[in-house]
Structure formats: structure tokens, C-alpha cells
Amino acid sequence: MNARELIKKLEAVGFVNQGGTNHDKLVHPDGRKTVVHRHKGDIPLGTLKAIARQTGIKLP
């Protein structure tokens, strides 16, 4: 999964993208937040697991 796909999934469940220069900061109205890097290629599995843990959503 690349960063663009992940950001679309997070926005679909209510996260708001606050932008950034090299990273996107995504915040949910209930206070959950995470940071997604904006680089080429797929996001490493460990990073995806950490984002899933921070956001409380299930990612593949």
C-alpha cells in the first residue's frame, strides 16, 4: 500500500489531512492522529502496523 492509498482510507473514516512538507498529518475529530510519509513506493509493514495502532482502524 502506498501513501496515497493509505491517506484515502484514513480520510474515508473521518481523518482530516492537515498537510505538511514531506509528511501528511492526519487528525480525527475525536483526537486520534498519525503522520504518513509522502515518499515513493510502498509503506513498510511495520509502519502500517504502527499507523493502524495509532488510528484504531484495521489495515491490510
C-alpha positions in Angstrom: 0.0 0.0 0.0 1.4 3.4 -0.9 0.9 6.7 0.9 -1.8 8.0 -1.4 -4.0 4.8 -0.9 -3.5 5.0 2.9 -4.5 8.6 3.1 -7.6 7.9 1.1 -8.6 5.1 3.5 -8.0 7.4 6.6 -10.0 10.2 5.1 -12.8 7.8 4.3 -13.2 7.1 8.1 -13.1 10.7 9.1 -9.5 11.8 9.4 -8.6 15.3 8.1 -5.4 15.9 6.3 -3.6 18.9 7.7 -0.8 18.8 5.1 2.9 19.2 5.7 6.0 19.4 3.6 7.4 15.8 3.5 4.7 14.2 5.6 0.9 14.4 5.9 -0.5 14.9 9.3 -4.0 13.3 9.7 -6.2 14.1 12.7 -9.6 12.7 13.6 -12.2 14.9 15.4 -12.0 12.6 18.4 -8.3 13.3 18.9 -6.6 10.4 17.2 -3.7 11.4 15.0 -1.0 10.0 12.8 1.7 11.0 10.4 2.1 9.4 6.9 5.3 10.0 4.9 4.9 11.3 1.4 7.6 9.2 -0.4 7.6 6.9 -3.4 6.9 3.2 -3.1 5.0 1.1 -0.6 4.9 1.8 3.1 6.8 -0.8 5.1 4.7 -3.3 7.0 5.9 -2.2 10.4 4.9 1.4 9.7 1.5 0.3 8.5 1.0 -1.7 11.8 2.0 1.4 13.8 -0.4 3.6 11.9 -3.2 1.0 12.4 -2.4 1.0 16.2 -2.4 4.8 16.4 -5.6 5.3 14.4 -7.6 2.3 15.7 -8.5 1.0 12.2 -7.8 -2.3 10.6 -5.3 -2.1 7.7 -4.2 -5.0 5.5 
